[in-house]
């Protein structure tokens, strides 16, 4: 039977897609094997881990020798999504698809989410939104070996090499505590893991056993992920029932010097009003706030950020990130309660 024009078109399309897939598959990742003996940084690291934490030297060298320096990790960390203007960043996370999946996540995990609110004071929509922004509700935990990521960033990212060297130490300690090979765990390009994307130091400090199995498992337990996110926010100062962000009325031009003053709420609303910064709804003028400025498509956008907004920035320092979490949570809340 002779194929129709439409069939020929589909076959050609499939052939092109197959050829493209083959081409992409054949493009090698730019990776370099690690030689511990030739790296003074890693030699010193091995000495410290062996003497301070009683790791076996040969085992440490064996793990590190199996890691790779990955250029795609360096590329990724130099181009974080958080550097996008707000109006572009928002589209990635505050959209109908992620909100619908957030509603599904809440319904499927309602017991754990409400229990987390009872224990830690953090609303279900905030925990849901963070997990949604981080990993699409646990669907995208990361594709990089964490050991590769942390070794790469320790050796090839001088701006924060000390930070990632510490995370490398924390990761090896965490793997030992979990009883797993450090070569087996995957996560983000920055070494974060699990549904909530905790870095190793946060995992060790803030992860909780929330499903009662006596393990803190952020890789395989959604209950543990939910409880751990709520605990993280609580430990960083979350206040139950307090506002997160609010609309603002601006007048004059004296507010301009506060536009880049950070997200920490250090100035009272009473004082802010002297500079033409007034909440759209009446608030206690003793309340501390920060003027949050975002890049809108048509110019700067402004909101007032309160303590709980600042708490979310401990999860990710970007105000774009925190605002995306807040706005997505508001939509999910409305969907859940049918508003």
C-alpha positions in Angstrom: 0.0 0.0 0.0 1.4 3.4 -1.0 1.8 5.8 1.9 -0.3 9.0 1.8 1.3 12.4 1.9 0.3 12.7 5.5 1.9 9.4 6.4 5.1 10.3 4.5 5.2 13.5 6.5 4.9 11.6 9.8 7.6 9.1 8.8 10.0 11.9 7.8 9.2 13.7 11.1 10.0 10.6 13.1 13.2 10.0 11.1 14.4 13.6 11.8 13.5 13.2 15.5 15.4 9.9 15.7 18.5 11.4 13.9 18.4 14.4 16.3 18.2 12.1 19.3 21.1 10.0 18.0 23.1 13.2 17.4 22.5 14.5 20.9 23.3 11.1 22.4 26.6 11.1 20.7 27.7 14.5 21.9 30.0 13.8 24.8 29.8 15.5 28.2 33.0 17.5 28.9 34.2 15.6 31.9 37.6 15.1 33.5 38.5 12.3 35.8 39.9 13.2 39.2 43.4 12.3 40.2 43.6 12.7 44.0 47.4 12.5 44.0 47.7 15.5 41.7 45.2 17.7 43.7 46.6 19.4 46.8 43.1 20.4 47.7 41.8 16.8 47.7 44.9 15.4 49.4 44.4 17.8 52.3 40.7 17.1 52.3 41.4 13.3 52.6 43.8 13.9 55.4 41.3 16.0 57.3 38.4 13.6 56.9 40.6 10.7 58.0 41.9 12.4 61.1 38.9 14.3 62.1 36.1 11.9 61.3 38.0 8.5 61.1 37.3 7.8 57.5 39.4 5.1 55.8 41.9 6.9 53.6 41.9 4.3 50.8 38.2 4.3 50.7 38.1 8.0 50.5 40.6 8.1 47.7 38.7 5.3 45.9 35.4 7.3 46.0 37.1 10.6 44.9 39.0 8.9 42.1 35.7 7.7 40.6 34.3 11.3 40.4 34.4 13.5 37.4 34.9 17.2 36.9 31.9 18.2 34.9 31.8 21.4 32.8 28.0 21.3 32.5 27.8 21.8 36.3 30.0 24.9 36.1 27.9 26.1 33.2 24.7 25.5 35.2 25.8 27.3 38.4 26.9 30.3 36.4 23.5 30.6 34.8 20.9 30.2 37.6 17.3 30.7 36.7 17.0 33.1 39.6 18.9 35.6 37.6 16.1 36.0 35.2 13.8 39.0 35.5 10.8 38.3 37.6 8.3 38.3 34.8 10.2 35.5 33.0 11.1 33.6 36.2 7.4 33.6 37.3 6.2 31.9 34.2 8.5 28.9 35.0 6.9 28.2 38.4 3.6 30.1 38.8 1.4 28.5 36.1 -1.7 26.4 35.8 0.1 23.1 35.4 2.2 23.4 38.5 -0.8 24.7 40.5 -3.0 21.7 39.4 -0.2 19.3 40.3 0.1 21.1 43.7 -3.6 20.5 44.4 -3.1 16.8 43.6 -0.1 16.7 45.9 -2.0 18.3 48.7 -4.9 16.0 48.4 -2.7 12.9 48.2 -0.6 14.0 51.3 -3.2 15.9 53.3 -2.6 14.0 56.5 1.1 14.7 56.6 0.7 18.3 55.5 -1.8 19.1 58.2 0.2 17.3 60.8 3.2 19.4 59.7 1.2 22.5 60.2 0.2 21.3 63.7 3.7 20.5 64.7 5.6 23.3 63.1 3.1 26.0 62.3 3.8 26.1 58.5 0.7 26.1 56.3 0.2 23.1 53.9 0.2 25.4 50.8 3.7 26.7 51.6 5.2 23.3 52.1 3.5 22.1 48.9 4.7 25.1 46.9 8.3 24.7 48.0 8.4 21.0 47.0 6.6 22.0 43.8 9.1 24.7 42.8 12.0 22.6 43.8 11.2 19.2 42.2 7.7 19.3 40.6 6.4 17.6 43.7 9.2 15.0 43.8 9.2 14.2 40.1 12.6 15.8 39.3 15.1 15.1 42.0 18.2 15.8 39.9 20.4 13.9 37.5 23.9 14.6 38.7 25.9 12.4 41.0 26.2 14.6 44.1 29.8 13.6 44.7 30.6 14.8 41.1 28.8 18.1 41.8 30.5 18.8 45.1 34.0 17.9 43.9 33.6 19.9 40.7 32.4 23.0 42.6 35.1 22.6 45.3 37.9 22.5 42.6 36.4 24.7 39.8 34.2 27.3 41.4 36.5 29.5 43.4 33.8 32.1 44.3 32.3 29.6 46.7 34.9 26.8 47.0 35.0 26.9 50.8 31.2 26.5 51.0 31.2 23.5 48.6 34.2 21.9 50.3 32.3 22.0 53.6 29.3 20.5 51.8 31.5 17.8 50.5 32.5 17.0 54.0 28.9 17.1 55.2 27.8 14.8 52.3 30.3 12.1 53.1 29.2 12.2 56.8 25.6 12.1 55.7 26.2 9.1 53.4 27.9 7.3 56.3 24.9 8.1 58.5 22.4 6.8 55.9 24.5 3.7 55.3 24.8 4.3 51.5 27.6 4.7 49.1 28.4 8.3 48.3 28.6 7.4 44.7 25.0 6.2 44.6 23.2 9.5 45.4 22.0 11.9 42.7 20.7 15.4 42.9 21.0 18.9 41.6 24.1 20.6 40.0 24.7 22.2 43.4 24.5 19.0 45.4 20.9 19.3 46.7 18.9 16.1 47.0 15.5 14.6 47.5 12.0 16.0 47.0 12.8 19.2 49.0 16.3 19.6 47.6 18.2 19.9 50.8 21.9 20.4 50.7 23.9 18.0 52.9 24.4 20.3 55.8 20.6 21.1 55.9 19.8 17.4 55.6 21.9 16.6 58.6 20.6 19.5 60.6 16.9 19.9 59.7 15.7 16.6 58.2 13.2 14.8 60.4 11.6 11.3 60.5 8.0 12.2 59.8 6.7 8.8 58.7 7.8 6.9 61.9 10.2 4.5 60.4 13.2 5.8 62.4 15.0 7.0 59.2 15.3 10.5 57.8 14.7 9.7 54.2 14.4 12.7 51.9 15.0 10.6 48.8 12.2 8.1 49.2 9.7 9.4 51.8 7.4 12.2 50.9 6.2 12.4 54.5 9.8 12.9 55.7 10.2 15.6 53.0 7.1 17.4 54.1 8.0 17.4 57.8 11.6 18.4 57.0 10.5 21.5 54.9 8.2 22.6 57.7 10.9 22.0 60.3 13.5 24.0 58.2 11.2 27.0 58.0 10.2 26.8 61.7 13.9 26.6 62.7 14.6 29.7 60.6 11.9 31.7 62.4 8.5 31.0 60.7 5.7 32.5 62.7 2.4 30.8 62.5 -0.5 33.0 61.3 1.7 36.1 60.5 1.6 37.7 57.0 4.1 36.8 54.3 3.8 39.5 51.7 1.3 42.4 51.1 0.4 44.9 48.5 1.9 48.4 49.0 1.0 52.0 48.1 3.9 54.2 47.1 4.0 58.0 46.9 6.6 60.5 46.1 10.1 59.3 45.3 11.8 59.0 48.7 11.2 55.3 48.8 13.8 54.7 46.1 16.7 54.3 48.5 14.9 51.3 50.1 14.3 49.4 46.8 17.6 47.6 47.1 17.8 47.2 50.8 17.4 43.4 50.9 14.5 41.1 52.0 15.1 41.3 55.8 12.3 43.2 57.5 14.2 45.7 59.6 12.1 48.8 59.4 8.7 49.4 61.0 5.7 50.4 58.8 5.5 53.6 60.9 9.0 54.6 59.7 8.4 53.4 56.2 5.4 55.6 55.9 7.7 58.6 56.2 9.1 57.6 52.8 5.8 57.1 51.1 5.6 53.4 51.7 2.2 52.3 53.1 0.5 48.9 53.1 -2.5 48.7 50.9 -4.5 47.2 53.9 -4.3 48.5 57.4 -1.6 46.9 59.5 -0.1 47.4 62.9 2.4 50.2 62.3 4.9 48.5 64.6 5.2 45.6 62.1 8.6 45.3 60.5 8.8 45.0 56.8 11.0 45.3 53.7 10.2 46.8 50.4 10.5 44.1 47.8 11.2 45.2 44.2 10.7 42.9 41.3 11.3 43.3 37.5 7.9 43.5 35.9 7.4 43.5 32.1 6.4 47.2 32.2 8.8 48.3 35.0 9.5 47.7 38.7 6.9 46.0 40.8 6.7 46.5 44.6 5.4 44.4 47.5 6.0 44.5 51.2 7.8 41.5 52.6 7.4 40.5 56.2 9.2 38.0 58.5 7.8 34.9 56.9 8.9 36.0 53.4 12.4 36.5 54.7 12.3 33.0 56.3 11.6 31.6 52.8 14.7 33.3 51.5 16.8 31.0 53.8 15.7 28.2 51.5 16.9 30.2 48.5 18.3 33.7 48.8 16.6 34.9 45.6 13.6 37.1 46.1 12.3 35.8 42.8 12.3 32.3 44.3 10.5 33.4 47.5 7.9 35.3 45.6 7.3 32.4 43.3 6.7 30.1 46.3 4.3 32.6 47.8 2.3 33.2 44.6 2.1 29.5 43.7 1.0 28.7 47.3 -1.8 31.3 47.1 -3.2 29.7 43.9 -2.9 26.2 45.4 -4.7 27.4 48.5 -7.6 28.8 46.5 -7.9 25.6 44.5 -7.9 23.4 47.6 -10.6 25.3 49.3 -12.6 26.0 46.1 -12.3 29.8 46.3 
